[in-house]
Amino acid sequence: MRRRIVNMILLLTAAFATLSVPLHAAPVTKAVQQVQPMVVKIYGAGGLRGLEAYQSGLLISGEGHVLTTWSYVLDTDDITVVLDDGRKFTADLIGADPGLDAAVLKLDATDLPYFDLSTAIDGELGMRVLAFSNLYGVATGDERVSVQRGVIASVTNLAGRQGAFATPYRGKIYVVDAMINNAGATGGALTDQHGRLLGMLGKEVRDQRSNAWLNYAMPISQLQQAIDDIKSGKFRRRNPETERLARNPLELSKFGVVMVPNVVDNTPAYVDAVRTDSAAAEAGLQPDDLVLFVGSVLVRSLKDMREQAKLIEHPQEISLTVRRGEELKSIMLRNDTPPEEPTGVPE
């Protein structure tokens, strides 16, 4: 709480300082006016333990594709995206890559202003940058998202700090000398002073050894392949209402996996127990692992996982991507027992 109060004071101080400068004298005014309409506000799940239910995102197509951070905020069927002009849309989560902390949403909209990712540039040490985001949830309607100025203080690799920062992303980052990673800012845009896109703002993370907060963005070049994969159908949820049901649907229990009871609609897909001497035990699956992907299919809850399993033919082996604490684990389950012959074709 103290950190947020200090950050808010510094942000207000910077805002008043900016207001004292005539707009025509500000070299970044054109860039700000160009970029703000391409940054959106995202509202979803939250509330537990004081977690904020909002974050930011980038329009990456005129047809309503939104790049954002994959987080608990998206763990709901009621994701709301608010545009710069105040219009509100219900968004679909079409896919995510948990290893990169990236997700793509889709709005039912056209002719939107957007970042052309093919024109994104690489940042350099000492480059002056602008950070756009809905930090602290200040912009709730047609208010413009906040803008901060800073400098790229370092271009480094987060993998060198593994174990210090609680984030699954371990790739290249731009470290910025401004407090850009505050509540609600994750998923925002980092640009140069001309409005050219550099990267996406990351989550709030803190060095567990020094207690220092890290202000950083992930380069678009690190996310581009995942974005393309998601848009093409990889890392996606499937639709049981429109796709053919499996003749012999996947049952994780046959691999020795016992899931937690499904007590509410959005019960997370946690492993409750692993049977001794099972394929799951041999693969290293553990109780309290959170299942995020079954194969390449994204699951958002226990109910969702069961619906997705109806579409997957029971295999001899299946990969699971799970979150264990703050780490992501890839678990390959193998079962030498032949699948049972189906007794009929589901309607």
N, C-alpha and C positions, 0 to 999 in steps of 0.2 A: 504494500500500500504506500509506503514512504517513497519507493522508487517511482510509482505512478504519479504521485503528487509533485515530486521534483520534475519529472518529465513534462507534466502539464504546465508547470510554471515556466519552464524553458521554452516550451512550444508557444505559449501566450506571449512571452517576451519577444520571440522571433517574429510572431505575427504582427505585433505592434511596431516592431522595427521595420517590417516590410511595408506596413501602411504609411509610414513616414516618407517613403520613397515614391515619387510620382510614377504612375504606371508606365508612362511613355518613356521613362528613364530606365526601366527595368529590362535588361536584355533577354530575360527568360519569359516575359509576358506572353509572347506568341506561342512558345512551347507549352506553357501551362494551359492556355486556352485550347490548344490542339489536343493535348493528352487527357485532360480531365473527362471529356465525354466518353473516352475509351476505358475508363476505370469504373467498376460497378461495386455496389454494396451488396453483401450476401448475408442473409439471415437464416438460421436453422436451429439445430439442437444446442442445448447449453443449460446453464442454471445450476448444475451439480457442482458443489464445492466452489461456488463463485465463478464458474467458467462462463466466459462471455459467449453469447449466442450469435455472434456476427464476425465477419471477416471481409476481405476485399477480393477482387478478381479483375481479370483483364479480358476484354472482348477481343477475340482472335479471328473472328470471321463476321462478315456482314449478315450471316444467317443465324447468329446468336450463339456461337460457341464461346464459352467462357473458360479461361485457364485460371485455376486457383490452387491453393494449398489443400492437400487432402488432410482432413482433420475431423474431430468429433462433430463439428458444426454441420457437416454434411450427412451425419448419421440420422437422417429423418426423411420421410417421404414429402415433407412440406418445406422444401428449400425455396426461399424467396429471393429474387434478385431485383434490386432497384437501380434503374439507370440514372444517368446524370440529369435527365430532364424530369425525374420523379416517377416515370412509369414503372409499374411493378409486374413481375412475371413469376410464375411458378416454374422452377427449373428442374430438369431431369439430370441425374448423375449418370452420364453415359459410360464412364470408366475412370480408373485411377491406377497409378503406379506407386505403391507404397514405398518402394525403395528410393524413389525420387521425391516423395512427399508432394506429388502432383496429381491433380484431378481435372477433368474436363466436364463442364455442365453444358446443357443445351436449352436455349430459350426458343419459344415459338414466336420468332420475330424476324424481320428482314430489313435490309437497307440500314444497318447500324454502322456507326463509325467503329473502326477496329484497328488493332495493331497488325501490320503485315509482318509475320514472323520471319519471312525470307529477307527482310531488310534490317533485322536486328543486328547490332554491332557488338564487338567485344570491348570490354572496358579495360582501362590501363591505369596503372599506379599514378595517382595525382590528378586523375580526371575529375572535373567538377560534375556533380550529378544532382538529379532531382528525384525525390521519392514521393509517390502519389499513393494515398491509401485512406481508408475510412477509420483511422486510428481513434480509439475510444468511442466509436460509434457516433461521432458528432453529426455526420450527415445522414439523416434518416429519410429525407424525401428528395426534393430537387436541389438541396444544398450541394455545393461542389465538394469533392473530396479534398483532404488536406494535402499540402505540398511542403516538403522540407528540402533545404539545400544541404549539400555535403560534398565531401571529397572521397574518392576511393583511396583508403589508407593502405590497403594491402590486397593483393590478388594471391590467394593461397588455396590450399586443399584441405577441406575439413577432415579428411581421412587421417591427417597428421595429428589430429586432436581427439581421435577416437577414445572413448571412455571419459572424456572431459565434458562433452556436450551431449545432452540427451536428445538426439535426433537421428533418424535412420539414414538421412542423406549424408554421404561421405565424399562428395565430389568437390569440384572447384567452386569457390565463392568469391564475391567481392565484399570485402570488409569496409564499411563506411564510417566516417568519423562524425556521425550524427545518430541520434536515438530514433532510428527508423523502424525497429522491430518492437512495437508496443501492441497492447491489446487491440485487436481488430485490424492491424496493419498487414498481417500475413496474407499473401496473395496479391499484394499491391505491385505497382510498377516502379522500376528503377530505370531512369532515362538519363541521357546526357542533357546539356543545357539547350540543345536544339530539339528535344523531344524524341530523339531516336532511342528505341527500346534497347536496354542492356540486359535486364533480368527481372525476376520475380522475387519480391520480398519474402524471406523465410519466416519461420515461427519464432516466438520468443524462446530463446535458449540461453542457458547460463552455464558458465564453467563451474563444474562441481568442485574443483580444487580451489580456485581463487574467488568464487562467488561473483565474478564479473560477467555482465551481460554482453552478448555478442550481437552486433548490428550488422546484418549481412543480406546479400541477395544472391540467388542462384542464377547463373548465366543462362540465357535462352538456349544457347548452343548445347548445354547439358540436358535440356528438357525436350528439345525438338523431336527426337526419335520417339520418345514416349508419347508425345502429343499426337504424332502421326499414327502410332500404333493404336492409341485409344480411339481416334476418329475413324480408323479403318475397321474397328470391331474387336480388337484385342483388349484384354483387361476390361471386359464389359459384363454387365448383367444380362441375362437372357429373359425372355418373356414367356412364361408358361402358358399364357392365354393364346399365343399365336404359333408356338413351336410344338413340334411333335413330341409327345411323351416317350420316354425310353421304355423298351420292352422289359428290361431288367435293370431298374433304376439303382443308382449308386446308394449304398448303405455303408456309412463310415463305421457302423458298429461291427461289420464283418472284418474290419481291420483292427478291432480292439479299442475303438474310440467311444467313450461315453460323454455325451454333451450335457451341459447344465439343463435344468428344467426350463421350459419355455413359459415364463410367468407373465410377461407382458408382450405387446406386439413387437417392440424393438429390443427384446432381450439380446444382448451381444452373444455372438457365437463362441462362447468359452468352452474349453475342454474341462469337463468335471472330473474325469478319471480315465486312466489308461490301463487296460487289462494286462496282467502279468503274462509274459510269454506270448504276447501278440505281436503282429506286424508293427503296430503303432509304438509299442514299447521298444522293439528292436530298432526302429527308426529314430528314437529319441524324443518323441512327442511327450509333452508333460502336462499335468493338470495346470489350469489357469492360462494355458496358451490361448490366445485369441485368434480364431481362424479368420483370415482376411480374403484369401483366394482359395478356391478349389479348382485345381488346374489353372486355367487362365480366366476363370469366371469369378468376378468380384461378388462377395457376399457382404451384406450390411447388417444382418441380424440372424438369429437362430431360425426364425421363420423364413427369412429369405434363403438361407442355406438349404433348408428342407425343400423349398420350392425349386431351387436350382438343381438339386439332386435328382428330381423327377425327370430332368431332361438329359441326364448323363448316363449312358450305358455303364453298368458296373464293370470296371476294368480290373485287370490283374495288378496294375499299379496306378497310383494317382499322387500328384504332388499337392501339398498344402503349403501356403504361405501363411505364417503365423507371426503374431507379435508377442514376444516374451519380454516383459518389462519394457525397456525402450529399444530393444533389438528386434530386427526382423530375421526369421529363420525359415529356410526352405526345407520341408520335410517330405521325403519320398516314401510313400507307403506301398509295400508289395505284399501281395497275398497269393500264395501258391495254390490255394483251394479253387478249383474251377467254379465259375459262376453257375448258379442254378438255372435250369432251362425255364424260360417263361411259360406260364400256363395259358396265356392268351395275350392279345394285343389290347392295350388300354384304349378306351374310347377317346 
